[in-house]
Amino acid sequence: MSLLDKPSWNLMERSLDASALRQKVIANNIANVDTPKFKRSDVAFEELLQDQMHAGTPSIEGRRTDPRHFVIGNSTHIPNSEVIEDKSTAINNNLNNVDMDYEMSLMAKNQLKYNAMIQQMNSEFKKMRTVLGGR
């Protein structure tokens, strides 16, 4: 059994992956702000996770310490991030829909979320280190 093989760790890992992908997508949007007919993209993760969490009936999941154990309840599947292109709008005369102010605010928001998740992971590692150290 791995100490890091828990649903909360997997969720934090996927969240960090989504945040890193979002940073790349926003940087690509900013780099193409003057490219004619370029359409901005965004990353959908939180929406997919919310839909997944509300899709079924709430149930209790049994913890398995061995793969041979029976599965009790439904295991929540953590969705992967998806890059979605916004083709519906046009801001400039060249049919480009990238707004530099909006993209910069999204980048700052994403950076804050990423930093908060990293602090949470560090806190969890510190707790685990304390438990394993016996202090």
C-alpha positions in Angstrom: 0.0 0.0 0.0 1.3 3.4 -1.0 1.0 6.3 1.5 0.2 8.6 -1.4 -2.4 6.4 -3.0 -5.5 8.2 -1.6 -8.3 9.9 -3.3 -7.4 13.3 -1.8 -3.8 13.0 -3.1 -5.0 12.0 -6.6 -7.4 14.9 -6.6 -4.6 17.4 -5.6 -2.4 15.9 -8.3 -5.0 16.3 -11.0 -5.7 19.8 -9.8 -2.1 20.7 -10.1 -1.9 19.2 -13.5 -5.0 21.2 -14.6 -3.4 24.4 -13.2 -0.2 23.8 -15.1 -2.1 23.1 -18.3 -4.2 26.2 -17.7 -1.0 28.3 -17.4 0.3 27.0 -20.7 -3.0 27.7 -22.4 -3.3 31.2 -21.1 0.4 31.9 -22.1 -0.5 30.6 -25.6 -3.6 32.9 -25.7 -1.4 35.9 -24.7 1.3 35.0 -27.3 -1.4 35.0 -30.0 -3.1 38.2 -29.1 -2.4 39.8 -32.5 -2.7 36.7 -34.6 -5.5 37.1 -37.1 -8.5 34.6 -36.7 -6.9 33.1 -33.5 -9.5 31.9 -31.0 -8.7 31.7 -27.4 -8.7 28.5 -25.4 -9.5 27.6 -21.8 -9.1 24.6 -19.6 -12.2 22.8 -18.1 -11.4 20.8 -15.0 -13.4 22.2 -12.1 -16.6 22.1 -14.1 -16.0 18.5 -15.1 -15.2 17.6 -11.5 -18.3 19.3 -10.2 -20.4 17.5 -12.8 -18.8 14.2 -11.8 -19.4 14.7 -8.1 -23.1 15.6 -8.6 -23.7 12.9 -11.3 -24.5 10.0 -9.0 -26.1 9.4 -5.7 -23.8 10.0 -2.8 -22.3 6.8 -1.4 -19.7 5.6 1.0 -16.6 4.1 -0.4 -14.7 1.4 1.5 -11.0 1.8 1.8 -9.0 -1.0 0.2 -5.6 -1.9 1.5 -5.1 -4.8 -0.9 -6.3 -5.1 -4.6 -7.9 -8.4 -3.7 -10.4 -6.8 -1.4 -14.0 -6.3 -2.5 -14.9 -2.9 -3.7 -17.5 -1.3 -1.4 -19.4 1.6 -2.9 -18.6 3.7 -5.9 -15.2 5.0 -6.5 -15.2 8.6 -7.7 -13.5 9.0 -11.0 -11.4 12.2 -11.2 -11.8 13.6 -14.7 -8.9 14.8 -16.9 -8.5 18.4 -17.9 -9.9 19.4 -21.3 -8.8 22.3 -23.5 -11.8 24.0 -24.9 -11.6 26.6 -27.8 -14.0 29.6 -27.6 -15.2 30.1 -31.2 -18.3 32.1 -30.3 -16.8 35.6 -29.9 -14.7 38.1 -31.8 -13.2 41.1 -30.1 -10.9 42.6 -32.8 -11.5 43.4 -36.5 -9.2 40.5 -37.4 -11.7 38.0 -35.8 -9.3 37.4 -32.8 -11.1 37.0 -29.5 -8.2 37.4 -27.0 -8.6 40.1 -24.5 -5.2 40.9 -22.9 -6.6 42.2 -19.6 -8.9 39.2 -19.2 -6.1 36.8 -19.9 -3.7 38.5 -17.4 -6.4 38.4 -14.7 -7.0 34.7 -15.4 -3.2 34.1 -15.2 -3.0 35.8 -11.8 -6.0 33.9 -10.5 -4.5 30.6 -11.7 -1.2 31.4 -10.0 -3.0 32.1 -6.7 -4.9 28.8 -6.9 -1.7 26.9 -7.8 0.2 28.5 -4.9 -2.6 27.5 -2.5 -2.6 23.9 -3.7 1.2 23.7 -3.3 0.9 25.1 0.2 -1.8 22.4 1.0 0.4 19.6 -0.4 3.4 20.9 1.7 1.2 20.9 4.8 0.1 17.3 4.1 3.7 16.3 3.6 4.7 18.0 6.9 1.9 16.1 8.7 3.0 12.8 7.2 6.6 13.5 8.1 5.6 14.3 11.7 3.5 11.1 12.0 6.3 9.0 10.6 8.9 10.7 12.7 7.0 10.0 15.9 7.1 13.6 17.2 
